[in-house]
Amino acid sequence: MAEHPGGGMWAEFAANPYAHPQIPYVAQAGCADGATDFPRRQLRARVEEFGARADGTADAAPAINRALREVGESGGGAVLLGPGTYRIDDVVQVGWSGTTLRGAGSGRTTLYATRPLEEIVGGYGSRYGGDKSSWSWAGGLVWMCPAARYRELTGAIRERDWPFEGWTGNRRTDFEPLARVTTQSRQGSWSVRVDDPSSLRAGDRVLLQYADTPSHGLLRHMAGDVPGAAAYDWSDKTKLLSYLPYEWPVRIVSVDGDEIGLDRPLPLDTRSEWQPTFTTCVRPLTGSGVEGLTIATAAGEQGPHLRDRGWNGLAAQCTWDCWVDDVHAVDVDNGFLMVAAKATTFRRTRVAGRGCHHAYACREGSHDNLVTDFAVERRTTPAPPDAQLHGINVEGLSSYNVWAGGRMEMGTFDTHRGLPFACVRTDISCENDGRHGGDLTAGPLYGARFTHWNITVTNGRAGCVRIDEVAPRSATVAVSEVTEFAQTDTPDFAGPLDTRLQSYGAPGPAADVPADLYRAQRELLR
């Protein structure tokens, strides 16, 4: 498409920040609405007091986990790892709210994993069939997840009863309806009305669930209601359909009669035919963090695509208002995984070593997360011919996630189908040499309101970065001049996409293009 005459998308957003047609409102992404200071928990335990040794000679995982459990069950606090190398032969499980696992710094404290998740927990097949390993996108050797949910998940894997991984349990049945939304509020609204507010209280963390109709009006809406979404064949996208209902975690801030105030604006309209309903959800892990350490592994070379054994760095699953700060993942299959994660910040994280499948993955209904000051370093050994490199991934109806201020020496902006929408990548340099993935049964690559803003592409490749001819109602702003080569995508939706292109070929800040869209939104709306 041609560049939009006159530019000015930042000024447009400033005039309409909560319901701009192409740019999502993401100023609240991250822990505690994007707070830059994380809680400094009081020191409650040192792992050496529980028998851990920092010389790498003995398995320290039991001692670390005992310390985390004792501190977590007694009300929270910090568990300290001193300088040195701690060998771990098991998962380190951060499963209690208000609990921080704190090292002495990513250059001083190392967790050295000797076994993959395939050996620790067991083989993990896909709930969609086939012979893929779900450790290719799930689980971490450091696993942040509510303790009860972790036991439920790993128990099902050991029984070879492959679970759903999100907010409503292994069978997506662990919830109770609380109240039906009665107003047809627009995307961007901060409140709704309900039929019965008696079960809702200010401060509650709940889900807002949306069902779909036989004509797939909800999915069409996620795609921006562009004309081609009506003609698209949704019926055979079985993997995508399994992600429904759409589940959006939200905190209630006020109950005034039947009017319910929300902590952030609605991600979608609440049309009555989608039966929008507040429900309970798994009790999330809240106010917990992992800080100041490196996760390294004994893995050999990268394995075949979709056969990962689970040499994975850190997974945040069913987390909400949590953080990961100054953590490096080295010689891993997958670096940092967001799985049904909400409002979790990854700051000063790095992925390095022999190369990996996903450096960062965001999936299974993950919303409002922030990855900032991040790096994907060039691999130290050549990639095997049957390996795959993605990069920073988002999929599975995940929405309002942000990657800001990053350096990617390899990989790409991987959108793994599954109709993610309203996500932002901004102020990033990228050697765009990876490929996106995604099963065709997972449906479209993009939903509406994806924004790529101030992106320097160091090798001149367009794919997955310049998206104005592919992603509906998207914004491509201040992206390097690029050309199509290697993997080339065609739009999922026929007809006009209502996309915008501005400042093409001119990455970097300008008078009408802030360098970092996320930070500019925060400055505008603080």
N, C-alpha and C positions, 0 to 999 in steps of 0.2 A: 504494500500500500504506500501511498505518498505520505510524506511528512505532513502532520496537521498544520495548516497555516496559522501563523501567529503564536504557536506554542501556548505557554501560559497555564500548563496543567497544575502547577503548584498554586497559583492564584485561584484557580477553579476549586481545588481541594480546600484551600483555606476558607472559601466562601460556603462550602458544603461538605464538611469533614466527615460526617457520619453516614452519608449516603451518596458519595460520588459514584458515578456509573462505572468507572474503570479502576479507581485507586481505593483500596480498602483502608479503613481506619484501624491502625495497628499500634497506636500510641501506648496502649496498656499491655502489650505483649510482654511476657516474662514474669518472674516471681514478684509478687506483691505489686502488681500493676507496673512492672518495669523498674522497680527500685534499684538503685546502683549500690546501695549498702545492704549487705546481707546480715542477718542476725549473728552476733558473735556469742555463741553459746558458752556458758561457763564450763570450764574443764571439770569433767566428772570421773574420767578414768584414763589411765595410760595402759596401752595393750601389754607392755612388759609386766605390769602387775598381774596380768592374767596368764603369763607364761610365754608370750610371744618373744621371739628373738629376731633381731634386725641384722643378722649376718647371713641370711639366706640358706641356712643349713637344715632347718626343720620347718614343718608345716605350721604356719602361724594362723591359718584361717580359723581353727576352733577357738583360739584365744581372742582373736579380733571379734568373732561373732558372739562369744560370751560377753565381751565388754559392751558391744552394741546392744545386745538384748537386755543386759542388766541396767544399763543407763536408760534405754528406751522405756523399759517397763517401770522404772522408778520416776518417770516424769520428763526425761530428756536431758540434754546437755551435750558436751563435746567429748568424743573419744579420740585420744591423741596417739598418732603414730610418729615416733621419733625419726631422725635421720637413719638411713640405711636401707637394706633390702629385706623385705618380708616375703618369704616363699609362701604361696597359697596353693593348696591342692584341692580346694573347694571354693564355692561361691562365697564372696563376702556380701552379706545380706543386710542392707540398710532398710529396716522394715518398721521403724517406730517414729512417729511424728515428733518434731522438736529435737531431733538427734542429728549431730554433725559428726562425720568421720573426717578428721583433720590431720593431714600430714604436715611435714616441715617445709613443703614446697615441692613443685614438680621436679626440680633438679636435685632434690635431696632425699625424698622418700619414694621408694619403689615397691609396688606389689608385683611379685614375679610369679605368674601363673604357670603351673607345670602340667595341667590337664585341661582339655577343652570341655565344654558343656556336654558334648556327646558322651564323654566318659563319666562326668560327674552326675548328670541327671539321667542320661539315656538318649537313644535315638529319638528324633523329633520329626515325624512326617508332617505333611501338609493336610489340613482339614479339607482341602479341595481335591485330594487324590494325587496320583502320580508318585514319583520317587524322589521328589525334592526334599531337601533338609530345611526345616523351618529355622534351624540355627543360622541360616543364611540371612535372617532378618529379625530374629527374636533373641532375647536373653542376653545377660551380661555376666562377666566374671566378677564385676561389682554390679549388684542388681538392687536398685532402689525400687521398692514395691512394698505395699502394706504386708505385714507378715502373714496374715491370714490368706490374703490373695496369692502370695507367693507359694504357700503350702498347697493351695487349691490348684494352681497352675502346674507346679512341678509334680504333684500327685497324679494329675490327669496325664501328663506326658509319660510318666513311668508306667501308667496303665495302658499307654498307647491309645488313649481316648482324646484325640487332638482337640484342644479347647479353643473357643473364642477368647480373646485376650483383654477385652476392654472393661468398660464401666459396669456391666450388668452380668458378670460371671461367665463361667465356662459355657453355659448354654444360652446366655443372654436372657435369662429368666429371673435373675436376682434383683428385682426392683418392685416397688409398689407405687401405683398411681397416687398422686397427691391432690392435683387440681387440674381441671381442663381450662385452657385458655379460651376465652370467649370473644376477644376482640381480634379483628383482622388488622393487626398493626403492621407497619411497613418496616422493612429492613432498615436499621439505623435508629429505631425507636428505643427508648430507655425504660419503658414500662409496658405492661399488659394488664388486662383484666381477666379474672378467673371466675369460675362458677362457684367455688367454695374455698375461701382462703383459710379455713380453720386449721389446716395442717401445715401452714407455712409460717415461718418466723424470720425476722430480720437476722442475717448471719448464716442462714441455712445454705449448705452447698448441695445443690440438686442437679438433676438433668432436666433439660427441656427436650423432649423427644418429639420428632416429626415422623409420621407415617407417610407413605406415598399412596397415590391413587392408581387404578389400573392403567390409566393413560400416562403415568409417570410425570405428572405435573411438577412434583417436587424436584426430580432430577433435572427437568427442563429449567426450572427456576435457578437451581445451582449453576446451570450453564448460562445464566444471564437472560433466559427467555429469548435468545436469538432465534430467528425464524428456522434455522436448520435444526434446532433441537427438537422441534415438533416432528420433523421428518425422520429423525435418527431412530434406528431400530434398537430400543432399549431392552426388548424382551429376551434376547439371547445372552445378555451380559450377566450371567449367573453369579459371577464373583462380585460384581458391583452390587447386584440386588441383595446379596447376603449381608452387605454393610448396613442395610436399612433395618429398623428406623435410624435416621440421623440422630445422634445423641450429642447434645451441646451442654457441657457442664457450665453452670453459672451460679453465682452467689447472690442471694436475695439481700437487698439493702434496706427495703422498707415494705411494710404491709399497711396500706391505708384503705380500710374497707376492702373492696374487691380489687383494688389497684395494687399491683406488685411492682416495686421498683427493682431494677437490675443493676449489677455492678458495672455493666458495659452494654453497649447497644446490641440489639438483635442482629444475628448474622444473616437472617433470612426473614421474609414476610411470615406472618402467622396466619395463613389462610385456613379457614375452617375445614376444608376438605382434607387437610393434612393432619387433622386431629392433634394439634400441638398440646402437649400435656407435661406438666411438671411431675417428675417421679423421683423416687429415691435412687441411690446408686451405691456401689461399693464405697465403703469409707476410705477416702484417699489418704495417701501419705502427704502430710502438710508440714511446712516449716522445717524441712530437713535438708541437709547439704552434704556434699563431698568436696573436699578442698585440698589443694596442695600436695598432689602426688602424681606419680606415673604408674600406669598399668602396662606392664610388659609381659610378653608370653614366650614360651619355649617353642612356639610354632615354627615349622619349617616353611617352605615356600607356599605361596598362596595356592589354594586348592581349586578344583574345577568349579565352574559357575553353578550355583545352586546346590553345591555339595559341601558347604561350609560345615566344619565340625564344632564350631562354637568357641573359637578363640576370640571372643568378643570382649571389647573394653567395658563400657558402662551402659546399662539400660535403665531408663527412667520409665516406670510403668505404673499407671494409676497414681501419679504424683500430681500435686497441685500446690502452687506457691513453694516450690523447692528450687534448689540451685546446685550447679556444678561449677566450680571456679578453680582455675589453675590446675587443670588435670590434663595429662598427656596420655595418649594411647599409642603404643609402639608394638609393631609386629602382630597386628590383630587381623581377624577376618572382617570384623565390623567395628568401627570406632565408638560412636555414640548413638544410641538408639532411643527414640521417643516412641513409646507404645502406649496409646491411650493416655498420653501425658497432657497436662493442662497447666498453663502459666508457669512453666519451668524455664529457668535461665541457664544457659551454658555459656560461660564467659572465660576467656583466656584458655581455650581448649585447643589441642593440637593432635593431629593424627600423622604418624610418621612410621618409618621402617620399611618392611619388605613389600608393602602394597596390600590393599584390602578391597573387599567387595563394595561395601558402603562405608564411606567415611562418616557421614551423618545420615540417619534415616528417620523419617517422621511419618508415622503410619497409625492405622487402626483408630481413627477418630481422635487425633491429637490436635489440640487447639491452643492458640494464644501463646505459643512457646517462642523463646528468643535465643538465637545463637549469635553471639557477638564477640569480636576480637578472636577470630578463629583462623586456623591454618590447616591446610591439607598439603603436606610436604611431598616432594618428589620421591618416588619409591627408590629404595637403595639397591634393589635387585631387579632384573628384567621380569616382566610378567610372563608366566607360563602361557602357552598358546590357548589353553582351554579356560583361562581365568577371565573375569569380567571386572571392569572398573566403572563405577557409577559416579559418585561424588557427594553432592548434597541433595538428598532425596525427600520427596513428599508424596503421599498417596493416601488412599483409603478414606475419602471424605474428610480429610484433615483441612483445617481452615484457620486463617488469621495468624499464621506462623511467620516468623521473620528471621532472615539471615542478614546480618549487618556488619560491615567492617571485617572482611575476610580476605585471605590470600590462599588461592588454590593453585598449586604448582602442577596439579593434574586433576582429572575428573571433569564433571559437567554439572549443570543444573538439572538434575535427574527428577523428572516428574513421572512417576511409575504407574500411570493410569489410575483408575479408581476415583476419578473426578474430584481431586482436591480443588479448593477454590479460595480466593481472597488471601493469597500469600504474597510476601514481599521478599525480594533479594536486592540488596542495595549496598553500594560502596564496596565492591568486591573486584579483585583482579583474578582472572581465570585463564589458565592454559587449557583451553576447551578441547580436551582429547578423550573424554569418556563417552559413554553411551547411556541413554535411558533404557530402562527395562519395562516390564509390565505385560501381564497376560492379556490377550485381547478380550477375554471374558470380563475383565475388570473395567471395560468401557473407555471413555474418553481420557485423553492425557490431561486436559485442563478443564476446570470449571471457570466461572467468571471472576474478574477482578484480580488476576495475577498482575503484579507489577515488577518489572526489572528496571532498576533506577541507578544510574552511574555505575556502569559495568565496563571494566577494561578487559578486553579479550586479547590475550597476548599472542595467539596464533591465527587470528582472523577468521575463525570458524563460527558460523551463525547458529548452528543447530542447538536447540534447547535454551539459547540465550536471547536471540532476537525472535520474539514470539508474536509480533503484530499480525502475521498472516496465518497463525495457527490457533492461538488461544482466544476464546470469545471475551469481548468486553475487557480486554487487557490493555496495559500501558507499557510501552517500551520507551524509556527515556534516557538519553545520554549514554548510549551504548556505542562501543567502538564500531567503525565500519567493518563489516564482516561479509563473508560469502558462504554459500552452502557447499559443504563437502562432507564426506563420510556419511553418517546416518542423517537422512533428510526426512522430515515429517510433512505430511499433508494434513489439512484441517479435518477434524472429526465431523464438523458440521458444515453443510453446504450453505452457500449464500453469504450475505453480509454478516460480519462478525462484530461490527461496531468497536473496533480497536483503535488505539491511538499510538502515534509515533512522534516523538519530539526530540530535538537536539541529537539526531542520529549522526554518528561519526564524531561526536564531541563529548567523550566521557570527562567527568570532572565537574566541579561546581561552576555555576554561572549565576547571573543575577536572578534568573527565574528557575534555577535548578539547584536546590540545596544538595550538598555532597552526600548526605545520608538521610534518606527519606524518613526512616524511623525516628532518628533524633530530631529532625525538623518538625515532625508531627508532635513530639513530646514538648518541644519548645513552644510551639504554637498553642497547645491546648493545656499547658500546665496551669 
